[in-house]
């Protein structure tokens, strides 16, 4: 799989993480619709949408990841619009999932460095104030 993830702040500044020709940026992604404990006890169908990205820090994506690290520690204007495409790596045109969510905030941002590899993990969640929750699937990129 290939992934393209865009984080757009309230001022319209957009940071996009995607693979380059020479290196893979995002190596894994998960989406979870999480029924929090209080909600399941009350049989409330509202769930918190959670997102996790895993990847490698490279010279190609180092600047963009630095910008995301700065977004993750802001104490004001904390929400971003999150757009994610999960793409078939074999042909590069079949989009398995396209997700678009507003009012998403950073839960955790982690960078790990060792002698052989540098990696990152980004955990986000949608605020209860969020209204946009779009998930599309099986899209041919050529048709758009």
TORKOL-740367 format. One record per atom (N, C-alpha, C): x, y, z. Coordinates in pm, whole numbers, padded with zeros to 5 digits, always signed. Each point is the difference from the previous one (the first is absolute). Example, Ala and Ser with C-alpha at 12.3 -4.5 7.8 and 13.67 -1.06 7.14 Angstrom:
2
+01319-00569+00780
-00089+00119+00000
+00090+00120+00000
-00035+00105-00072
+00082+00119+00006
-00077+00109+00073
This chain:
144
+00083-00119+00000
-00083+00119+00000
+00087+00125+00000
-00054+00104-00061
+00060+00134+00007
-00101+00090+00069
+00052+00104+00063
-00087+00090+00075
+00036+00145-00033
-00104+00082-00007
+00019+00145-00012
-00085+00060+00111
+00063+00074+00090
-00071+00061+00112
+00024+00150-00002
-00110+00077+00007
+00009+00146+00002
-00060+00052+00130
+00073+00091+00062
-00042+00065+00123
-00013+00149-00031
-00121+00056+00010
-00023+00141-00033
-00048+00072+00125
+00075+00105+00040
-00040+00073+00121
-00109+00102-00033
-00047+00071+00101
-00113+00092-00018
+00034+00120-00088
+00130+00026-00018
+00042+00112-00086
+00020-00045-00145
-00024-00128-00026
+00013-00052-00135
+00137-00054-00035
+00094+00000+00097
+00133-00056-00026
-00012-00152-00004
+00048-00057-00111
-00015-00144-00024
+00137-00067+00000
+00011-00108+00076
+00122-00081+00003
-00040-00139-00049
+00070-00049-00101
-00033-00129-00058
+00116-00097+00017
-00030-00117+00052
+00097-00109+00008
-00033-00102-00107
+00099-00032-00083
-00018-00104-00102
+00135-00056-00036
-00003-00114-00066
+00125-00064-00042
+00067+00081-00109
+00133-00007-00001
+00075+00056-00113
+00040-00116-00090
+00065+00032-00109
+00045-00107-00092
+00102-00092+00067
+00078+00057+00094
+00110-00076+00059
-00028-00055+00139
-00102+00051+00068
-00023-00047+00137
-00148-00001+00035
-00033-00088+00091
-00136-00013+00050
-00011+00084+00127
-00099+00087+00006
-00019+00084+00118
-00090-00070+00101
-00123-00032-00039
-00094-00066+00089
+00004-00150-00028
+00035-00077+00103
+00010-00145-00017
-00122-00073+00053
-00086+00070+00074
-00121-00061+00052
-00099+00106+00045
-00129-00036-00005
-00106+00092+00039
-00114-00081+00058
-00061+00052+00106
-00121-00065+00053
-00106+00104+00031
-00125-00039-00023
-00116+00081+00033
-00085-00082+00097
-00047+00065+00104
-00081-00071+00100
-00120+00086+00037
-00116-00061-00003
-00120+00061+00053
-00017-00056+00140
+00035+00079+00100
+00014-00048+00137
-00120+00038+00085
-00076-00099+00043
-00107+00024+00097
+00066+00011+00137
+00004+00120+00050
+00064+00022+00129
-00082-00067+00109
+00063-00033+00111
-00064-00082+00104
-00134+00057+00045
-00007+00129+00025
-00126+00060+00044
-00109-00016-00106
+00038+00013-00127
-00099-00012-00107
-00057-00141-00010
+00085-00100+00015
-00050-00137-00015
-00086-00040+00120
+00030+00052+00116
-00085-00028+00116
-00139+00060-00021
-00003+00119-00056
-00126+00070-00025
-00065-00042-00132
+00064-00090-00072
-00047-00044-00132
-00010+00116-00099
+00091+00094+00017
+00007+00117-00088
+00076-00042-00125
-00053+00029-00116
+00063-00041-00125
+00108+00096-00046
+00016+00112+00068
+00106+00093-00036
+00134-00062+00033
+00090+00006-00094
+00133-00056+00020
+00103+00106-00035
+00114-00008+00064
+00109+00092-00032
+00082-00061-00113
+00025+00079-00102
+00082-00047-00113
+00146+00026+00033
+00082-00105-00011
+00141+00009+00034
+00084-00046-00119
+00117+00060-00014
+00087-00025-00114
+00144-00016+00050
+00074-00095-00057
+00141-00018+00034
+00080-00020-00128
+00109+00073-00011
+00094-00012-00112
+00134-00048+00054
+00065-00089-00075
+00135-00047+00031
+00086+00027-00122
+00126+00032+00023
+00085+00022-00116
+00145+00022+00035
+00077+00031-00103
+00143+00022+00014
+00033+00146-00027
+00091+00053+00079
+00049+00136-00021
+00118-00008-00097
-00010+00075-00108
+00104+00002-00102
+00037+00145-00032
+00110+00023-00070
+00032+00137-00041
-00111+00063-00085
-00076-00082-00072
-00106+00051-00087
-00118+00053+00081
-00037-00067+00109
-00119+00040+00075
+00032+00070+00132
+00127+00021+00030
+00041+00056+00129
-00064+00135+00028
-00004+00089-00098
-00057+00133+00020
-00150-00009+00030
-00074-00077-00080
-00145-00013+00021
-00032-00062+00136
+00079-00098+00041
-00022-00060+00132
+00031+00100+00111
+00099+00087-00021
+00027+00106+00096
-00118+00095+00013
-00063+00032-00113
-00120+00085+00002
-00114-00069+00074
-00016-00129-00020
-00105-00074+00071
+00032-00007+00149
+00127-00019+00035
+00040+00000+00141
-00038+00133+00065
+00022+00111-00071
-00039+00131+00052
-00151+00013+00015
-00076-00051-00098
-00146+00001+00012
-00047-00078+00123
+00068-00110+00028
-00043-00089+00108
+00018+00060+00139
+00084+00103+00013
+00023+00058+00133
-00066+00135+00019
-00076+00045-00098
-00070+00128+00013
-00103-00007+00112
-00012+00108+00075
-00099+00003+00108
-00125+00077-00040
+00006+00068-00113
-00120+00065-00053
-00012-00038-00147
-00118+00016-00055
-00024-00038-00139
+00047-00143-00025
-00054-00091+00080
+00051-00138+00004
-00060-00093-00105
-00106+00042-00069
-00067-00090-00092
+00055+00009-00141
-00001-00115-00069
+00037-00006-00141
-00109-00077-00075
-00006+00025-00130
-00079-00082-00092
+00094-00113-00042
-00044-00124+00011
+00082-00115-00037
-00061-00067-00122
+00082-00016-00105
-00040-00071-00122
+00102-00110-00026
-00049-00122-00021
+00089-00115-00020
-00048-00080-00119
+00094-00035-00088
-00026-00097-00108
+00084-00123+00027
-00063-00118-00006
+00069-00128+00010
-00007-00059-00140
+00117-00017-00063
+00009-00030-00144
+00065-00136-00022
-00052-00074-00098
+00059-00127-00042
+00139+00028-00056
+00100-00059+00060
+00138+00024-00042
+00032-00065-00134
-00075-00105-00037
+00030-00071-00124
-00023+00085-00124
-00115+00069-00007
-00026+00079-00120
-00003+00151+00027
-00010+00039+00128
+00005+00142+00036
-00124+00080-00035
-00104-00065-00054
-00120+00076-00038
-00122-00038+00083
-00002-00116+00058
-00117-00045+00076
+00012+00050+00145
-00094+00085+00040
-00002+00051+00136
-00093-00088+00081
+00056-00072+00098
-00081-00088+00084
-00087+00079+00096
+00056+00104+00057
-00074+00085+00094
+00041+00145-00022
-00098+00087+00009
+00024+00144+00006
-00076+00049+00122
+00074+00052+00096
-00060+00047+00125
+00018+00150+00010
-00102+00067+00049
+00005+00145+00018
-00076+00036+00128
+00072+00058+00095
-00056+00032+00131
+00042+00141+00041
-00091+00074+00060
+00034+00132+00052
+00018-00008+00153
+00047+00110+00057
+00018+00012+00145
+00078-00117+00059
+00112-00032-00064
+00088-00108+00046
+00113+00064+00079
+00036-00062+00112
+00109+00052+00082
+00105-00109+00023
+00120+00043+00034
+00111-00092+00025
-00011-00054+00142
+00001-00131+00013
+00003-00064+00131
+00144-00019+00042
+00081-00060-00087
+00142-00022+00025
+00077+00009-00130
+00122+00053+00009
+00093-00001-00112
+00132-00051+00056
+00055-00104-00060
+00123-00062+00049
+00101-00011-00113
+00123+00038+00029
+00112-00025-00090
+00101-00086+00074
+00051-00103-00067
+00099-00089+00060
+00122-00004-00091
+00117+00013+00062
+00125+00002-00076
+00093-00107+00054
+00057-00080-00091
+00109-00089+00038
+00102+00000-00113
+00101-00080+00010
+00110+00003-00098
-00042-00045-00139
-00099-00086-00010
-00036-00056-00129
-00121+00067-00066
-00095+00046+00082
-00125+00049-00057
-00064+00102+00093
-00064+00100-00059
-00077+00097+00076
-00146-00016-00040
-00088+00001+00099
-00141-00025-00029
-00089+00100+00073
-00128+00003-00044
-00098+00086+00064
-00130-00075+00017
-00080+00047+00096
-00135-00048+00019
-00086+00122+00033
-00111+00014-00070
-00092+00111+00022
-00135-00058+00038
-00051+00042+00115
-00133-00043+00044
-00090+00123+00007
-00117-00012-00063
-00095+00110-00004
-00139-00052+00035
-00090+00093+00034
-00139-00035+00026
-00087+00117-00042
-00123-00031-00036
-00094+00106-00036
-00073+00047+00125
-00009+00131+00012
-00073+00061+00111
-00149-00032-00011
-00071-00004+00113
-00146-00015-00007
-00066+00116-00076
+00072+00112-00016
-00052+00114-00075
+00005-00022-00151
+00075-00103-00043
+00016-00027-00142
-00131-00041-00065
-00023+00049-00119
-00123-00030-00075
+00028-00083-00125
+00118+00020-00060
+00029-00068-00126
+00064-00135+00028
-00065-00105-00050
+00050-00136+00013
-00030-00073-00129
+00085+00019-00099
-00021-00062-00130
+00098-00114-00021
-00052-00116-00037
+00083-00114-00036
-00052-00054-00132
+00085+00006-00103
-00033-00055-00130
+00090-00121-00023
-00041-00089-00090
+00082-00118-00027
-00013-00042-00145
+00102-00076-00045
+00007-00052-00136
-00019+00109-00105
+00088+00098+00006
-00004+00112-00096
+00111-00020-00102
-00031+00014-00127
+00103+00000-00103
+00050+00142-00013
+00127+00023+00032
+00059+00133-00001
-00007+00061-00140
+00004-00083-00102
-00005+00050-00137
-00135+00061-00034
-00106-00041+00072
-00136+00049-00027
-00025+00139+00055
+00088+00048+00087
-00026+00130+00064
+00050+00116-00081
